[in-house]
Amino acid sequence: MTSIQSLQAKLEVEVREFRSLQKQIGNFQNTRAQYLTQSNENGMVKKELELVEDEGEIFKLIGPALIKQEKTEALSNVNKRLEWIKGELTKIDTTIQDLEKKTEEKKKKVGELQGQLQAAAAKAQQGK
C-alpha cells in the first residue's frame, strides 16, 4: 500500500468519524429543542396555576378521567418537572460542548491529512 493510499484510507476514516460526530450533535440539538419546548409549556402551566385562587379547583387528566388536585400539589409537580427538565438541559449542553470540541479536533485532523495527501500527490506527480 502506497503512502497516498494509506493517507486516503486515514482520511476516509477521519471524515466518517467527523460526520458521525456532526450527526450526534444534530440529534442532541433536536432533543434539546424538545426539552426547551417542554420547559416553556410547563412554565406557562406554572403561571396559570399561580393565577388560580387558593380555593379554586384544579383537575389533572389521568387517562380518560379528570382527577381533582390540590393547588400546592399541582404547583409542586410542575416545579419538580421544571427542575428535572433544567437538569436534562444542562446534561445535554455539556454533551454538545464535548462533541463540538471533538468535532473541531477531527476537523483539524482532516485538514492535516488533506494537506499531507496533496503534498504526497504533488511529490508523486513530480517523480513521474
C-alpha positions in Angstrom: 0.0 0.0 0.0 1.5 3.3 -1.0 1.8 6.4 1.1 -1.0 8.1 -0.8 -3.4 5.1 -0.4 -2.6 5.0 3.3 -3.3 8.7 3.7 -6.6 8.3 1.7 -7.7 5.5 4.0 -6.9 7.5 7.1 -8.7 10.5 5.6 -11.8 8.4 4.9 -11.8 7.1 8.5 -11.5 10.6 9.9 -14.2 12.1 7.7 -16.5 9.2 8.6 -15.9 9.9 12.3 -16.3 13.7 11.7 -19.7 13.1 10.1 -20.8 10.8 12.9 -20.0 13.5 15.4 -21.9 16.1 13.5 -24.9 13.7 13.3 -24.7 13.2 17.1 -24.6 16.9 17.7 -27.7 17.3 15.5 -29.6 14.6 17.4 -28.7 16.2 20.8 -29.8 19.6 19.5 -33.1 18.2 18.4 -33.5 16.7 21.9 -32.5 20.0 23.5 -35.2 21.8 21.4 -37.8 19.3 22.7 -36.8 19.9 26.3 -37.0 23.7 25.7 -40.5 23.3 24.4 -41.5 21.2 27.4 -39.9 23.8 29.7 -41.8 26.6 28.0 -45.1 24.7 28.3 -44.5 23.8 31.9 -43.6 27.5 32.6 -46.9 28.6 31.2 -48.7 25.9 33.2 -47.0 27.2 36.4 -48.1 30.8 35.6 -51.6 29.7 35.0 -51.6 27.7 38.3 -50.3 30.7 40.2 -53.3 32.7 38.9 -55.8 30.2 40.3 -57.2 31.3 43.7 -56.4 29.1 46.7 -59.9 27.8 46.8 -60.1 27.3 43.1 -60.5 23.9 41.6 -57.7 22.2 39.7 -58.1 19.0 37.7 -55.5 16.7 36.3 -56.2 14.5 33.3 -55.2 10.9 34.1 -56.2 8.6 31.3 -59.8 9.3 30.4 -60.7 10.8 33.8 -60.3 14.2 35.3 -59.0 13.9 38.9 -59.2 16.8 41.4 -55.9 18.0 42.7 -54.8 20.5 45.3 -53.1 23.7 44.1 -50.0 23.1 46.2 -49.6 19.6 44.8 -50.1 20.7 41.2 -47.5 23.5 41.7 -45.1 21.1 43.3 -45.4 18.7 40.4 -44.8 21.4 37.9 -41.8 22.7 39.8 -40.3 19.3 40.0 -40.9 18.8 36.3 -39.2 22.1 35.5 -36.2 21.2 37.7 -35.8 17.9 36.0 -36.0 19.5 32.6 -33.4 22.0 33.6 -31.1 19.2 34.7 -31.6 17.4 31.4 -30.8 20.6 29.5 -27.6 21.0 31.5 -26.5 17.5 30.7 -27.3 17.9 27.0 -25.5 21.3 26.8 -22.4 19.7 28.4 -22.6 16.8 25.9 -23.0 19.1 23.0 -20.0 21.1 24.1 -17.9 18.0 24.4 -19.0 16.8 20.9 -18.2 20.2 19.4 -14.7 20.0 20.8 -14.2 16.6 19.4 -15.6 17.8 16.1 -13.1 20.6 16.0 -10.3 18.2 16.7 -11.5 15.9 13.8 -11.8 18.9 11.5 -8.2 19.9 12.2 -7.1 16.3 11.7 -8.9 16.1 8.4 -7.3 19.3 7.3 -3.9 18.0 8.2 -4.5 14.7 6.3 -5.7 16.6 3.3 -2.6 18.7 3.3 -0.4 15.6 3.6 -2.3 13.9 0.8 -1.9 16.9 -1.5 1.8 17.1 -0.7 2.2 13.4 -1.4 0.3 13.6 -4.6 2.4 16.6 -5.8 5.6 14.7 -4.9 4.4 11.6 -6.7 3.5 13.8 -9.8 7.0 15.3 -9.8 8.5 11.9 -9.6 6.9 10.8 -12.8 
